[in-house]
Amino acid sequence: MAANDSQAPAPECMIDVRHLRKRFGNKTVLEDVSFTVERGTICVVMGGSGSGKSTVLRHLIGAYKPDSGEVYLDGDEITQLDERALQQVRRKFGMLFQGGALLNSLTVGDNIALPLRHHTELPEETIEIMVKLKLELVGLRDAEHLKPSEISGGMQKRVSLARAIALDPKIVFYDEPSAGLDPIVAGVIDKLMIDLTDKMHITSLVVTHDMQSAFRIADKMIMLHRGRIVAAGTPDEIRESPDPLVQQFITGAPDGPIPLRMSQKEYQVDILGL
Amino acid sequence: MEATLSKAGLFFSHLASISRLFGVTLYWALVAPWRERRAGFDRRSVLRFMDETGVQSVPIVVLIAVLVGAILVLQTAYQLQRYGQVRLVAGLVAVSVSRELGPLLTAILITGRVGAAFTAELGTMKVAEEILALEVMAVHPVGFLVAPRFLALVLMLPCLTIVADAAGLLGGFATGTLAYQISAASYIDTTLHWLMFRDVLSGLIKSVVFAVIITMVGCYRALTVEGGPEGVGHATMGSVVTAIVLIIVADGIFTALLI
């Protein structure tokens, strides 16, 4: 690794990923992925299924360790941290999971209170007020005493977002925020993301394959294909990109450089055994 | 040969992982509440699990123990009759129940009732990314989920074992006095004469070990679930089978040690 690569990132740079490589068995999932996200901006990572975008996210939250490469979050290198140190860094970020990932045994209010009770010394009355504030932010103050199973999927995601921002994080990660939601609720989530970025100066990294939402929220877009970054830039740059790979992904054309079929074998050979 | 070796290797690597999980659980259950600024779990959740795993298991444990006590008297008396020593049935049954059958049957029942529930519940949480969500919130999943279950079962299984011992003796007493016309006074007298505190104690020590096995196997299988609902089902089945096998192996070892 070159000497200048190990330098700490600039203070404005909240997420700095450098030369990330990861293999599972003999399958290369990430091949030299590098990008940065500035403070207070929304970066969208897009790509088809199996492109490695979820794997990038898992590295950013410390769930996976890379084979090589570095991940800086707010100046802290996290790939070499032990569990205790990682826990310290994790208090600085929140995450919205694809399925919400609310704890089903707790009420909506207790789900949001969980990180507050765990990481702060606040008295119970203050925590109750903060829970109400966060719920009001996502428009669900009335759901406080319901169980996650008693509310709809879209509401669960909004509660999950309220939980992700309970500790006023500097960074929020979003895993497929619009997956499984109707267009209106997806629009509500998009608006919440933009509000959080503007009002609270949160840095966001969004993994999605919903192009409509991506162009609506992104300050910067990164497209992954087979574990490599094939395009990066502002939404306008991406929209104007001459790369057929990018154009196919944006327009959702079934035919193009990205093959629909998994098999590389000739059809006739497979069917007829010729 | 190679396949056997790799299977053996896998077995030992699982064993090592379970032991590691046990170490982490012991820290979160016994050390962390005093040392960390905040316990990893809500103290009330221990009470809730004690109720779910212990109190709510009492009826089924009593039912099974009474029946086993009765059956044991019938079987033992059948053999003792040949020697004209039916009177001794009280002592034999009391010792077998408190040393062996009380702890063992309770543990196997609780494996099915509680161990399976632990794996299914935590496994579903793993699949739904709830466990990852806890980690991302910097809430230790072992401290938050495993430690309270561990404490609850380690406290409750010995209690359930005492209940099973008592119910087994009662079942035996009823059968002995009703079916074999042993007088109540004589039955109680023989029981008290034969049954030592040591016998009950060795059963209780075993039950603590069984509780550790049930929680550790149940939670380990859950935390390592892969692959959706099918994976949860597979892990739950595996957890019950593994726990029962380990319980019987541990029973053998501890019986040899405590005899």
Interface residues (C-beta under 8 A of the other chain):
Chain A: I61 A63 Q87 Q88 R90 R91 F93 G94 M95 F97 Q98 G99 A101 L102 L103 N104 L114 P115 R117 H118 H119 E121 R163
Chain B: R37 R38 M125 A128 E129 E130 L132 A133 L134 E135 V136 M137 A138 V139 H140
